[in-house]
């Protein structure tokens, strides 16, 4: 059972919350919390020199200064500096959103009420990594965002809320990321007061429906001539901004493709790529090397 707000000599104290993030999705949540009049007692992020190339990497210095919120910079979410800071502030809830390191048992047990995360799929489907590219690569008609209470597993905790996002055959990673970002804002705004008053309902995930999606690397975005038009077009849409982009190797160079069209016949463009059943025609691209 979740504990109520702390009471001392008849005085009710509001719960304290900390937030850990290093990417835009988490920053959007923090901005939304302040927009609706919420308060955070501690912000946590990676040290400046870490994960500079991480997709969507953000820095919280300006936001922390604006709202006079303490900012802790760390190497790992589980280090003792994190745990000590949470204990010193008697934090009730720790939000860990937009953070790739897995929270350990000691960290999970430190906030009085626990830790909350968000995952950009409709859990238990799509546990793991690269949720936005995989949703497009798998041709899903809908995906979403799940707010859940963290436990010792990976994306296995009890669900607090979910929001559904529709996809179609033209959806790009850029568009889906924007929709996921908006859903993060919607969920944090819609459930903030309930979380801060411990008025939430937890729903266990159905393990029979669970799937796990593996991580992806930049080299996984390579386009091959053996691909069909559908496969190549989908790859371009799935790994465009904010991801590393699809690419095609030719003549010792790399064609980095951010957007493209597919068609049965070439229109004579020297950068067109012959596929198994047609051509990939780059629209927005760079030539590297």
PyMOL commands that set and color helices and strands:
alter all, ss='L'
color gray80, all
select helices_A, chain A and resi 24-35+61-66+80-88+105-110+131-137+173-196+207-209+218-221+229-238
alter helices_A, ss='H'
color red, helices_A
select strands_A, chain A and resi 7-8+11-12+17-20+42-46+71-74+93-96+114-119+127-128+142-149+159-166+212-213+246-250+253-263+273-274+279-288
alter strands_A, ss='S'
color yellow, strands_A
deselect
rebuild
show_as cartoon
